[in-house]
Amino acid sequence: MVKRLILLRHAKSSWDDPRQTDHDRPLNKRGRRSAKAIGTWLRETGITPDLILCFAFAWTVRRPDYVPVLLVAAVLVVADMLSLAPPGLAPFLTIIGLEQLRSRQGLLTKQPFAVEWGMVTVIFTAMMLAERIILGVFMVPQTSFGLSVLSLVMTVIFYPIAVGVSTLGFRIEKVKPGDYDPEAR
């Protein structure tokens, strides 16, 4: 297996106003072109956030009754087949992860978002490590550890966006103690 180290640098920024700090400077034309190119390369390489996981976990924390675990597993089995991944491993680990999160749902309703994000990050990390160990035991070829970590980081970074879309776009909010939800089973 070939190992790769991916070094990324910020895109070229505009120096039209030298008083601006690095963080406040917009990208210039070359920087926008470069950012688009690196985004395309990351997508083609397969380093993208796992959107199914992000939304399934975000909804499980907010409304566990809205997330049929077996349906998520079925969607992931189809995704495994389409991407030629070992079928069944990701759905199995996702079910375990979702059930771990579901069992802590009562605790997470009272906690700030940072605690939820930390808990989800730990579960995502455990899932990634378990998958690598299981594939390694059975000597199944896999991507480099660095690419797996980069994909994990992208998924963890995307999680708050999934929560925002779920909360603001779909109006799926955490169940508070004593709330009644007529749409729940």
N, C-alpha and C positions, 0 to 999 in steps of 0.2 A: 504494500500500500504506500503510495506516494504522499508525503506530508507537505502541506503548503502553509506558509506564513503569509497572511494578507495584511499589508500595511496600508492604511487609508490616511489621507491628509485632507484637511478642509479644502473646500473649493476656493478658487481665486476670488477675492473680495475687491470691492470698489474702494479706491482711495481718493474719491472726489472731495470728501470732507475729512482732512487729516485729524480733526478734533474728535471724531467718533472712536469709541472703543472697539476692540476686535469683535465683541459680541453684537454690537449695534450696526456694524458695517454690512450693507447688502452685498449680494453676489454680483459680480460684473457679468458681461455677456459670456466670457470664457468660463467663468465659474458655474453659471447655470447650465452651459453645455456639458461641462465635466460632471456635474452632479447628476444630470440626466443619464449620462453614459455609465457612471458607476452604479446607479440604480438599476439600469438595464442589465449590467453584468451580474449584479447580485441576484436578480430575479432569474437570469439564465443559469446561474450556478446552482440555484435551488436554495439560496440563503434568504428565505422569506419567513415572516411570522406564520405560525400555525393558527389560522383564523378560526378553524373549527374548535380547537382547544380553547382559545381565548373567549369566544362567545359562550361555549358550553360551561366553562368555569364561571364566567361573569353571571350567567343566568342562574347557575346552581346556587351561588351565594345569595342572589336576590330573591329568586322564586324557585326553590328546589322542585316544586310540583310541576313547573313548566318544562322541565328537562327530563324526558324519558330516556333513561340511561341506555336501554337497548337500542333505541333509535339512533342515538349518537354512535354507539358501537357499530350499527349497521352502516351508517354513513362512512365511518372510518374504514370498515372492511372494503367498501366500494372504492374509497380513495386509495387504499393499499393496492388493490387490484389494478386500478388505473395507473398508478405510479410504479408498478412492478416491485413494490416493497414486500417483505415477508408478511403474508396476510395473517391477521389475527393478533399479532404482538402489540401493535399500537392500540387497537381497540381494548384489549385485555388490560393494558397499563392505564388507559384512559378511564375505564370503569373503576379500577382501583383508586385512581386519583380523584375522580368525581365523588366516589363514595366516602373517601377520606374527608373531602371538603364538605360534603353533605352532613357528615357526622359532627362537624364543627360549626355548622351553620348557625346554631343558636348562640355560640360565642362570638361569631363574627358580626352579628347584627348590632352588637353594642360597641364594636371597636371602630376606630377611624380607618380610613381607606388604606393608610400605610401598612397597617397590620394585615389587612386582607391581601394586599399586594405581596407582602413578605411571605405569607402562608402559601399563596399561589406559586410564588417563585420557588419555594422549597419543594412543593409537590412537582412542578415542572422539572426541576433539576433532578429529583429522585427518579422521575419517569425516564428522563434521558439517560441517566446512569444505569438504571435497570435494563433498559433496552440495549445499551452497549454491552453490558455484561452478558446478557442472555445471548445476543448475537455472537459475542466472542466465544462463549462456551461451545456453541454449535458451529464455530468457525465459518460463520456467514460473512462474506465481504461487506464492509461498511465504509461510510465516508470517514475522513480523518476526524480525530477528536476535536481539532480546532474548528472545523466546519460545523460540527454538532454543537459546540459551545456557542459559536456565532449565531446559529439558527435559534438556539435557546435564548440568547440575549435579545435577538430581534422579537421573539415571541413575548418575552417578559416586558420589553419596552412597549409593545403594541397593546398589552393587556389594559392599561388605563384608557386607551382609545376605544377598545371594545366595551369597556364599562360605560364610558361616556355616550357612545352610540346607543347602547342598551337602555341607559337611564334617560337620556334626552330624546332620542329618536323613537324608541319603542315604549317608553314610559314604564320600564321594568325596574321597580325600586325594591329595596330590602323590605322584607316583612318585619314589622315591628311587633314586639310582644303585645297581644291583645287585638291585633288587626284581624279583620275578617276579609277574606278574599272570595267573592262568589264564583270566580272563574276557576279556583283550585278544585281539585277532586274531592 
